[in-house]
Amino acid sequence: MKAGALKGLSIGYPIVKAAAANGARLLKEIKLAEVSLVTFPMNPEAQVLSVKEQECAARQLMNYL
């Protein structure tokens, strides 16, 4: 990741609640199913912008779960 080989994100979720707003779909509630690192994300703006030290990031993730 620090070398920039993987910097895109793929996010999978079923939609629980949605509405229409100004001609766009507004996701009000989702159930997050997965987050994956990918080379070419479908949405070019779904990018990892910074990377922390690996062990520190893993520790933070485990505390979050």
C-alpha positions in Angstrom: 0.0 0.0 0.0 2.8 2.4 0.8 4.2 1.8 -2.7 0.9 2.7 -4.2 0.2 -0.7 -5.8 -3.2 -1.0 -4.2 -5.0 2.2 -3.4 -8.6 1.7 -4.5 -11.5 0.6 -2.4 -14.4 -1.7 -3.1 -17.2 -1.5 -0.6 -20.1 -4.1 -0.5 -23.4 -3.5 1.3 -27.1 -4.2 1.1 -29.3 -1.1 1.4 -31.6 -1.0 4.4 -33.2 2.5 3.8 -32.9 4.8 0.8 -34.7 7.8 -0.5 -34.6 10.1 -3.6 -33.1 13.6 -3.2 -32.5 16.1 -6.0 -32.6 13.4 -8.6 -30.1 11.1 -6.8 -30.5 8.1 -4.5 -29.7 9.0 -0.9 -28.5 6.0 1.2 -29.9 6.5 4.7 -28.9 3.2 6.2 -26.7 0.4 4.9 -25.4 -2.9 6.4 -21.7 -3.0 5.7 -20.7 -6.4 4.4 -17.1 -6.0 3.2 -14.3 -3.6 2.4 -11.6 -4.6 0.0 -8.4 -3.1 -1.4 -8.4 -3.2 -5.2 -6.2 -2.0 -8.1 -9.0 -0.5 -10.2 -12.1 0.7 -8.2 -15.4 1.2 -10.0 -15.6 4.7 -8.5 -12.3 6.5 -9.2 -12.8 8.6 -6.1 -12.8 5.5 -3.8 -9.1 5.8 -2.9 -6.9 5.2 0.1 -5.3 8.6 0.8 -2.8 7.7 3.5 -1.4 4.6 5.2 -0.4 4.2 8.8 2.1 1.8 10.0 0.7 -1.7 9.6 0.8 -3.0 13.2 -0.8 0.2 14.5 -3.6 0.1 11.9 -4.3 -3.6 12.7 -4.4 -2.9 16.4 -6.9 0.0 15.9 -9.1 -2.2 13.7 -9.2 -4.9 16.3 -10.2 -2.3 19.0 -13.0 -1.1 16.7 -14.4 -4.6 16.2 
